[in-house]
Amino acid sequence: MTSSTGTQLHDLTALEQAAAVRAREVSPTELVEHALARIDALDPGIGAFLTVTPDRARAAAARADQAVVDGAELPPLHGVPTAIKDLNNTAGVRTTMGSRVLAEFVPDVDDAVVTALAAAGTISVGKTNTPEFGFPCYTDNDLAGPARCPWDTSLLAGGSSGGAAAAVAAGLLPFAQGSDGGGSIRIPAGINGLFGIKPSRGRVSNGPYNSEVTSLGVQGPLARTVRDAAAMLDAMAGPVPGDPFWAAPPPAGETFLGYADRAPGRLRIGRYLDSGMPGAELDPEVRAAFEDASALLAELGHEVEDLPSGPPAAEIFPSFEVVWGLSATTLPVPDAAVPHLRPLTRYLRERGLALSARDAMEAMFALRLFSRRFIAATSRYDVLLSPICTMPPRPVGWFGADGAEDFARQTRYAAFPAVYNVTGQPAVSVPLWWTASGLPIGTMLVGRPADEATLISLSAQLEQARPWAHRHPAMW
């Protein structure tokens, strides 16, 4: 399906789609039908979706069409298709959390982020693939199988927002909602050649249920352009009553999208290559991507210097492991269903249940103390720069079937992102590097607490200097 200008609808960015709807060049129904047709044609080879909801999407599109005809005041993303990660509750739509134990679960409530995206005018076409309860840094489960990288479908799309990333990278959707508790937006964004934002803690509500005990998880956007991601963050951002964390909003009259159109000024950027993770070794391609990003930042006039050392992951990761296992103790799984969980989930649950109250509290305290000290130690920098993963995308099946070995491989592979779930700082994945074989490798930028604005301005500057949105996998 094409627009009135002859452009394929999936070639349009989310903001271009929204503008075309306002100009009556295309209807929400046409956008939704185009997305559904591409999902039907391409998703069997990708595994981006766990559930597709064509009837609900078409009904929402019809209502959006009528609002345009009526001349109603339209929300900013009116009629633009998206999808919700299947870790998030959607009233009346099954929410499996990537587990066969919840294969038929249908909640009666929407998560706050689902409500916010609908209020901004987006239309969900379904639920994207995610690993069981979001624990792994790759996406595979017993319901839909693996989410595959559209650039090479023998490779994993990353996780836990792997389905969302695969859907956007393959042109099934212009942008999609994800979540990130230890790298789950940044890892798949980096693998799939996308721009992804892990917002600050408290920027987007996790209400009414998610991630409040450990405070590691946040909701955020995956998109092909910085402006689309910023617009989606504007739509998602804001607390709801009862939220335990509130990030200060932009100044009155400002938006995150506005910062994408503003030069960042000269920034001081601290870079590091050593994650501190025992056994983690950098692939030469990852090092090349990092050095290339460093050079580009310097060319743009920023002051780039080496940190004396990276975050002391060897010091804090044992505590992170304890808290990660602790989060597996509250799964909505009856004891009789535990044998049906995947090996990694059972492994983490067993570790969590073996903890004493003292173990749990000491680990939480250690993470909070680390956060204060690390943020203070790096406060002279506007932005930090590091890799995301230590290796290029991994083949399907690479992480193995044994829970303990799977987890150990993940820690060596995704050695960099989780630190910033601990500190709560915003972080983004920027797609600046492609390997000789055509695979994207993202690089991570980290901002000061609650300063997504600087990251968005800097990322937009990088995108202008080294555009990436025109790059597409062959299936595009």
Residue pairs with C-beta under 8 A, 6 or more apart in sequence:
1 8
1 9
1 30
1 33
1 34
1 37
2 8
2 9
3 9
3 12
3 20
3 25
3 26
4 25
4 26
5 25
9 17
9 26
9 30
9 31
9 34
10 34
10 35
10 38
10 171
10 172
10 174
10 476
11 171
12 20
12 174
13 174
13 223
13 224
13 225
13 227
13 228
13 469
14 77
14 80
14 82
14 174
14 175
14 223
14 228
14 231
14 232
15 225
15 227
15 228
15 231
17 26
17 31
17 79
17 80
17 81
17 174
18 76
18 77
18 78
18 79
18 80
18 121
20 26
21 27
21 28
21 31
21 64
21 68
21 74
21 78
21 79
21 80
22 68
22 74
22 78
24 68
27 61
27 65
27 68
27 79
28 60
28 61
28 64
28 65
28 68
28 78
28 79
28 80
28 123
29 58
29 61
29 62
29 64
29 65
31 61
31 79
31 80
31 81
31 123
32 57
32 58
32 60
32 61
32 79
32 81
32 123
32 125
33 58
33 61
35 57
35 81
35 125
35 172
35 173
36 52
36 54
36 57
36 125
38 170
38 171
38 172
39 48
39 49
39 52
39 125
39 126
39 167
39 172
42 170
42 172
42 475
43 49
43 52
43 167
43 170
43 172
45 148
45 153
45 475
46 147
46 148
46 150
46 153
46 157
46 166
46 167
46 170
46 172
46 475
47 129
47 139
47 144
47 145
47 146
47 147
47 148
47 157
47 163
47 166
48 128
48 129
48 147
48 157
48 163
48 164
48 166
48 167
48 170
48 172
49 83
49 126
49 127
49 128
49 129
49 144
49 163
49 167
50 86
50 96
50 98
50 126
50 127
50 128
50 129
50 130
50 141
50 143
50 144
50 163
51 86
51 93
51 94
51 96
51 126
51 127
52 125
52 126
53 93
53 124
53 125
53 126
53 127
54 125
56 92
56 93
56 124
57 81
57 123
57 124
57 125
57 126
60 123
60 124
61 79
61 123
64 78
64 79
64 121
64 123
65 79
67 74
67 78
68 74
68 78
68 79
74 121
75 119
75 120
75 121
76 120
76 121
76 231
76 234
76 235
77 117
77 120
77 121
77 122
77 231
77 232
77 235
78 121
79 121
79 123
80 121
80 122
80 123
80 174
80 175
81 122
81 123
81 124
81 125
81 173
81 174
82 117
82 122
82 123
82 124
82 125
82 173
82 174
82 175
82 176
82 177
82 232
83 124
83 125
83 126
83 127
83 128
83 163
83 164
83 167
83 173
83 176
83 177
84 90
84 114
84 117
84 124
84 126
84 127
84 128
84 177
85 127
85 128
85 130
85 160
85 161
85 163
85 164
85 176
85 177
85 178
85 179
86 95
86 96
86 97
86 98
86 127
86 128
86 129
86 130
86 163
87 95
87 97
87 98
87 130
87 133
87 134
87 160
87 179
87 210
88 95
88 111
88 113
88 114
88 177
88 179
88 210
88 219
89 95
89 107
89 109
89 110
89 111
89 114
89 209
90 107
90 110
90 111
90 114
90 124
90 127
91 107
91 108
91 109
91 110
92 106
92 108
93 106
93 126
93 127
94 103
94 104
94 105
94 106
94 127
95 102
95 105
95 106
95 107
95 127
96 102
96 103
96 105
96 127
96 143
97 105
97 130
97 132
97 133
97 134
98 129
98 130
98 131
98 132
98 133
98 134
98 139
98 141
98 143
98 160
99 132
99 133
99 141
99 142
99 143
99 333
99 341
99 342
99 345
100 141
100 142
100 143
100 340
101 333
101 337
101 340
101 341
102 332
103 143
109 208
110 118
111 206
111 207
111 208
111 209
111 210
112 205
112 206
112 207
112 208
112 240
113 177
113 204
113 205
113 206
113 219
113 236
114 124
116 204
116 205
116 235
116 236
116 237
116 238
117 124
117 177
117 232
117 235
117 236
118 124
119 235
120 234
120 235
122 235
125 173
128 147
128 161
128 163
128 164
128 166
128 167
128 176
128 178
129 139
129 141
129 144
129 147
129 162
129 163
129 166
130 139
130 141
130 159
130 160
130 161
130 162
130 163
131 138
131 139
131 140
131 141
131 159
131 160
131 162
132 141
132 142
132 341
132 342
132 344
132 345
133 328
133 331
133 345
134 159
134 160
134 179
134 181
134 184
134 217
135 160
135 324
135 328
135 344
135 345
135 348
136 159
136 160
136 344
136 399
136 406
136 410
137 158
137 159
137 160
137 182
137 183
137 184
137 187
137 389
137 410
137 413
137 414
138 146
138 156
138 157
138 158
138 159
138 162
138 394
138 399
138 410
139 146
139 147
139 156
139 157
139 158
139 159
139 160
139 161
139 162
139 163
139 166
139 188
140 146
140 147
140 156
140 159
140 396
141 342
142 342
144 163
146 156
146 157
146 162
146 396
147 156
147 157
147 158
147 159
147 162
147 163
147 165
147 166
148 154
148 155
148 156
148 157
148 166
148 396
149 155
149 156
149 157
149 158
149 166
149 169
149 191
149 192
149 393
149 439
150 157
150 166
150 169
150 170
150 192
150 473
150 475
151 169
151 192
151 193
151 393
151 438
151 439
151 440
151 473
152 393
152 437
152 438
152 439
154 395
154 396
155 191
155 393
155 394
155 395
155 396
155 439
156 162
156 191
156 393
156 394
156 395
156 396
156 398
157 163
157 165
157 166
157 169
157 188
157 191
157 192
157 393
158 165
158 187
158 188
158 189
158 190
158 191
158 192
158 393
159 184
159 187
159 188
160 179
160 181
160 184
161 176
161 178
161 179
161 180
161 184
161 185
161 188
161 196
161 222
162 188
164 176
164 177
164 178
164 188
164 222
165 176
165 178
165 188
165 189
165 191
165 192
165 194
165 196
165 222
166 188
166 192
167 173
167 176
168 174
168 175
168 176
168 192
168 194
168 222
168 223
168 224
169 192
169 193
169 194
169 224
169 473
170 473
170 475
170 476
171 472
171 475
171 476
174 223
174 224
174 228
175 221
175 222
175 223
175 224
175 228
175 229
175 232
176 221
176 222
176 223
177 219
177 220
177 221
177 222
177 232
177 236
178 184
178 185
178 188
178 196
178 219
178 220
178 221
178 222
179 185
179 210
179 211
179 217
179 218
179 219
179 220
180 186
180 198
180 217
180 218
180 219
180 220
180 417
180 421
181 211
181 214
181 216
181 217
181 218
181 327
181 421
182 216
182 320
182 324
182 414
182 417
182 418
182 421
183 198
183 388
183 414
183 416
183 417
183 418
183 421
185 196
185 197
185 198
185 220
185 221
185 222
185 429
186 196
186 198
186 388
186 417
186 427
186 428
186 429
186 442
186 444
187 388
187 389
187 414
187 417
187 429
188 194
188 196
188 222
189 195
189 196
189 222
189 429
189 431
189 442
190 196
190 388
190 389
190 429
190 431
190 440
190 441
190 442
190 443
190 444
191 389
191 393
191 440
191 442
192 440
193 431
193 434
193 440
193 442
193 468
193 471
194 222
194 223
194 224
194 429
194 431
194 442
195 222
195 223
195 224
195 225
195 226
195 228
195 229
195 428
195 429
195 430
195 431
195 459
195 463
195 468
196 220
196 221
196 222
196 223
196 229
196 428
196 429
196 442
197 220
197 221
197 229
197 230
197 233
197 426
197 427
197 428
197 452
197 455
197 456
198 218
198 220
198 417
198 420
198 421
198 426
198 427
198 428
199 218
199 219
199 220
199 233
199 236
199 237
199 247
199 426
199 452
200 218
200 247
200 424
200 425
200 426
200 447
200 449
200 450
200 451
200 452
201 215
201 218
201 245
201 247
201 424
202 239
202 243
202 245
202 246
202 247
202 424
202 450
203 218
203 233
203 237
203 247
203 426
203 450
203 452
204 218
204 219
204 220
204 233
204 236
204 237
204 238
205 219
205 238
205 239
205 240
205 243
206 212
206 217
206 218
206 219
206 243
207 240
207 242
207 243
208 240
208 242
210 217
211 217
211 218
211 327
212 244
213 326
213 327
213 330
214 323
214 324
214 326
214 327
214 364
215 244
215 245
215 424
216 323
216 324
216 327
216 418
216 421
216 422
217 421
218 421
219 236
220 233
220 236
221 228
221 229
221 232
221 233
221 236
222 229
223 229
223 232
224 468
224 469
225 463
225 469
226 260
226 456
226 459
226 460
226 463
227 257
227 260
227 261
227 460
229 456
230 255
230 256
230 257
230 259
230 260
230 456
230 460
231 256
231 257
233 256
233 452
233 456
234 255
234 256
234 257
237 249
237 256
238 249
239 245
239 246
245 424
247 450
248 450
250 256
250 258
250 259
250 453
254 453
256 452
256 453
256 456
259 452
259 453
259 454
259 456
259 457
259 460
260 456
260 457
260 459
260 460
261 460
262 457
263 457
263 461
264 454
264 457
264 458
264 461
266 301
266 302
266 303
267 302
267 303
267 382
267 383
267 454
267 458
268 302
268 303
268 305
268 380
268 381
268 382
268 383
269 297
269 302
269 303
269 304
269 305
269 381
269 382
269 383
269 384
269 385
270 305
270 306
270 307
270 378
270 380
270 381
270 383
270 384
270 385
271 290
271 294
271 304
271 305
271 306
271 307
271 384
271 385
271 386
272 306
272 307
272 309
272 310
272 311
272 384
272 385
272 386
273 282
273 287
273 290
273 310
273 386
273 387
274 309
274 310
275 310
275 311
275 313
275 386
275 387
275 390
275 415
275 416
276 309
276 310
276 311
276 312
276 313
276 314
276 315
276 317
276 415
277 313
277 314
277 317
277 411
277 412
277 415
278 314
279 411
279 412
280 390
280 411
280 412
280 413
280 415
281 390
281 412
282 387
282 390
283 390
283 391
283 392
285 392
285 433
285 435
285 441
286 387
286 389
286 390
286 391
286 392
286 441
287 387
288 433
289 387
289 432
289 433
289 441
289 442
289 443
290 385
290 386
290 387
290 443
292 432
292 433
293 385
293 430
293 432
293 433
293 443
293 462
294 304
294 385
296 432
296 462
296 465
296 466
297 304
297 385
297 462
298 304
299 465
300 461
300 462
300 465
304 385
307 378
307 381
307 384
310 386
311 374
311 419
312 370
313 415
313 419
315 370
316 366
316 367
316 370
316 419
316 422
317 411
317 418
318 363
319 362
319 363
319 364
319 366
319 367
319 370
320 363
320 367
320 418
320 422
321 351
321 411
322 351
322 355
322 359
322 360
322 363
323 360
323 363
323 364
323 367
324 348
325 348
325 349
325 351
325 352
325 355
326 352
326 355
326 360
326 363
327 352
328 345
328 348
328 349
328 351
328 352
329 349
329 352
329 353
329 355
331 345
331 349
333 341
338 346
338 349
341 349
342 403
343 401
343 402
343 403
343 406
344 403
344 406
344 407
345 403
346 403
347 403
347 404
347 406
347 407
348 403
348 407
367 422
370 422
370 423
371 422
371 423
371 424
374 419
374 423
375 423
375 425
375 448
375 449
378 384
379 448
382 447
382 448
382 454
383 445
383 446
383 447
383 454
383 455
383 458
384 445
384 446
385 443
385 444
385 445
385 446
386 416
386 443
386 444
386 446
387 416
387 443
387 444
388 414
388 416
388 417
388 429
388 442
388 443
388 444
389 413
389 414
389 415
389 416
390 412
390 413
390 414
390 415
390 416
391 413
392 435
392 439
392 441
393 439
394 413
398 409
399 406
399 409
399 410
400 406
400 409
416 444
417 427
417 444
420 426
420 427
420 446
423 449
424 449
425 446
425 447
425 448
425 449
426 446
426 447
426 449
426 450
426 451
426 452
426 455
427 444
427 445
427 446
427 447
427 455
428 444
428 445
428 455
428 456
428 459
429 442
429 443
429 444
430 442
430 443
430 444
430 445
430 459
430 462
430 463
431 440
431 442
431 468
431 471
432 442
432 443
432 462
432 466
432 468
433 440
433 441
433 442
433 443
434 440
434 441
434 471
435 441
440 471
445 455
445 458
445 459
446 455
447 454
447 455
448 454
463 469
